[in-house]
Amino acid sequence: MASNQSKRTIIIDTDPGQDDAIAMLFALAAKDRLDVRGITTVAGNATVALTSRNARIVRDWADRTDVNVYAGCPRPLLRELVTAEYAHGSEGMDGVPLHVPRRELTEGHAVDFLIDTLRKAPERDITLCAIAPLTNLAAALIQAPEIRRGIREIVMMGGAFLRRGNITPTAEFNMYVDPHAASVVFGSELPITVLPLDVTHKVLTTQARVGLLKFLLCL
């Protein structure tokens, strides 16, 4: 078992979505490696009302109701919201039974939680895991640029390098939904690790694994 000192402290910024649900399950299960300080939700794959509900459902599946979920920005910084019901269904996570979450959202806005937590954090302490449009992170950096000191790095899923985009020939969904937020985050001079669409096309699953996951979630 890893010691607390060796754990990486993270905040997950997400818009679940089946893909984000899997990422969250892995992170929430890794108690020996990750200290998940909180989960923030944003509009993206679905509206923020749905992504906030879905994040709490995934938290239930992982039996991690100790982790708070904060609802964030309901739309991009400057443009109208584009969602992905065509990929994730009308509920954002179609394909498995969805229940009423065991816990309510934690009071307070996701951006306020990010600012407050990062202000109080030791220098370069918290890794922000951004697997959604970057609206929440950009809003926090715009409102309180001093929070940069508390950020160890940003690890994000977004963009495309050699692969074509999944929205336009050049645009990946997370960057497409809020390009202005992406500009703010990439212009922050913070350490950023980008896992683009290229990586997701190499990390494949099988029908057998999907079937097993559905079975486990239906127990």
N, C-alpha and C positions, 0 to 999 in steps of 0.2 A: 504494500500500500504506500503510495507516494505521500510525503509529508505536505503540510499546508504550504510550506515555503516553496515547494517545487511545483505547486499547482499554478496554472495560468488563470488569471482573473479575466473573465470575458463578459461582455454584454452582447446579446443576440438581437439584431435589428432585422425584422422579418415581415413577410407578407404571405403567410401560408394559405394556399398552394401545397400540392402533394410533394413537390420537390423540397420545399423548405421544411415540411413536416418530417421528412426522413433525416435531414440535416439536424433538426432540433432533437430528434430522438437519439441520435448518436451523441450529441453534445451533452444532453441531460443524463445519459447513461454513464458518461465518463467522469464519475465523481472523484476518482483517484487522480485525474489529470486536470480537470477544469472546475473552477469556482465560478458558476454562472450567477453573476450578481443581479441580473434581471433580464427580462425580455421586453423589447419595445416593438410595437407594431405600426405599420404604415399602410396606406392605400397602395395597391399595386396589382397583384394577381386578382384581387377582389377589393371591394370597398373596405375601409378601415373597420367598420362594424363587423364585417365577416372575418377579416384577418385577425381581429382581436379575439373573436369567439373561437376561431380555429386554433389560434396559439394556445388558448386555455384548454381546449380539447386535447391537443398534443401533450401539453403538460400533464394532464390527467393520465393519458396513456403511459407516460413515463413514470407515473407515480411521484411527481416532483411538485406537488402543490406548495412546497416551501418557496418556490421561485416566483417572484411577483411579475405580473404582466401589466404593462402600461400602454394605453392606446395613444397613438401619435397623430401625425398629420393626415387629414382626410383627402388631400389633393396635392399635386405638385406645386412647386414654388410659384410658377408663372403661367402654366398652361393647364388645359383641361385634363382630367384624369382619363387614362386609357387603361382598361382592365383586360383580364385574360380568361373570361368565362369559357371561351372557345377551347381552351386547353384544360382548365381545372373544374369546369362545370359551374352551375349557377350558385352553388354554395361555397365554391372555392376549393373544396376537397371532396368532390364527388367520387364515388366508388367504394366507400366503406361507410358503415353506420356512424352517424354523428349524434352525440348526446348533448344534453344541457351541461355546460361546464360545472364542475364541483365548486369552483371559487369564482367570485366576481373579479372584475378588473380592479387593480390597485388604484386608489384615488390619486389623481394628478396626471398631468400630460407627460407623454414620453420625452419630449424635448426638455421639459423642466427636470425630469429624472436624470437625463443625461448630463445636463449642466451641473446639477447639484452633486451628483456622484463623482464626476470628473474633477470638479473644483476641490472636493475633499480628498481625492485620491493622492497617494504619493506620486512623485514625478515618474512618468513613463511606466505606469502601473497596469493600466487596463487595455486589453485588446478588444476592439470593436469588431464584431463579426457581422458584416453587412451583407445580407443575402436577399436584398430587396432594393427598390428604388431608394436613393440616398437622401430623400427629403428630410427625414428626422435629423440626420447627422449634419447636413448642410445648415438647417435652421439653428441647431445648437451652436455651430461654429460661427454663424453670423451674429447671433445674439450675445455670445460670450466667447470671443476668440481666445481668451486666456485658458480655456479648458484644454487647449492643445498640450499643455505641460503634463496632464494626467494620462495622456494616451500613449500607450506603448507602441501600438501600430494598428492599422486598419487592415483587416483581411476581408476581402470582398469577392462575391461572385458577380461578375458583370463584364460586359464588353465582349468583343470577338477579335481575334488576331488574324489567324489564317483562315478560319471558317467564315462562311457567310453569316450575317446576322439572322436572327429568327423572327424579326419584325419587318425589316427592310434588308436589302442586300448588304448593308453595312452596319445595321443597328441591332444590338441585343436588347431584350425587353427591359431589363432594369435600367439601363442607360437611356433607352428611348422614352420611358415614362417620365423621367425628370432629368433631362440633360443639363438644366441650369444647376440643379443640386450637384450633379456629377462634376460640373465645372468648379463649383465651390470646394468640394472635397479634394479633387485632384490638384487644385491650386493652393491647398493648405500647407504644403511642404511637409506634411506628416509622412512617416514611413507607411507605405501601402503595398500590400501583396494582393495582386489581382489574379483570380482564377477565372479565366474567360470561358466563353462558350466552348472553345476548343477542348478544355479539360473535361467538361461535362459529356462531351461526345465520346470520350475515351473511357469514362467510368460507367460501364454498362451493367445492367442487371438482366435477369432472365425471368421468363414466365413462372418458373418454379419458385423463385425467390419472391416474386410479387404475390403468388398464391399463398405462400407461407406467411407473409406479412399480413395479408388480409385475414387469414385464419386466426393469427394471434391477436389482431385488433378486434376481432369479433367475439373473443372469449369473454 
